[in-house]
C-alpha cells in the first residue's frame, strides 16, 4: 500500500475536525472535533512509521510508541474537558460556546465597587451558581 492513501485520509480527517472546531457552537461537538484531529495525527504517525521502517535497518517503531502517548493524552484531555463542560452546563444552563463567551465578557462591573455606599442586588447567575454548589 502506498503512503498517499493514509496521508490523504489523514488530511481529510484533520480538515473535517478543523471545520468542526471552527464552525460548531456546542462545546461537546468541539471536543469531538479535537479528538478527530488527534486521530488524524495518529494515523499519520503510524503510516509514516510503517513507511520509514521498511527502508531503515532498525525497526524501533517510534511513531507507534508516540501514538500510544497521544492516545493517553487524548483520553485525559477528553475526561477533563467533559468535566469542565458538565460543570459549566450545570452552572450556566447551556453548553453553547457563543453564549458562554458573551456572559464572560458582559460581567465587567465589580459588585464590590460601590460609589454611593448602597448595597446592590446580587446577580441571578451568581445566585444560581451558589444554589447548585
Long-range contacts (C-beta under 8 A, 24 or more apart in sequence): 3-47, 3-48, 3-51, 6-43, 6-44, 6-46, 6-47, 7-44, 7-47, 9-43, 10-40, 10-41, 10-43, 10-44, 10-47, 11-40, 13-37, 13-39, 13-40, 13-43, 14-40, 14-41, 24-97, 25-96, 25-97, 25-98, 26-95, 26-96, 26-97, 27-81, 27-85, 27-88, 27-95, 27-96, 27-97, 27-100, 28-82, 28-85, 28-95, 30-97, 31-78, 31-81, 31-82, 31-85, 34-77, 34-81, 35-74, 35-78, 38-70, 38-74, 41-70, 42-67, 42-70, 42-71, 45-70, 90-132, 91-125, 91-128, 91-129, 91-132, 92-125, 93-128
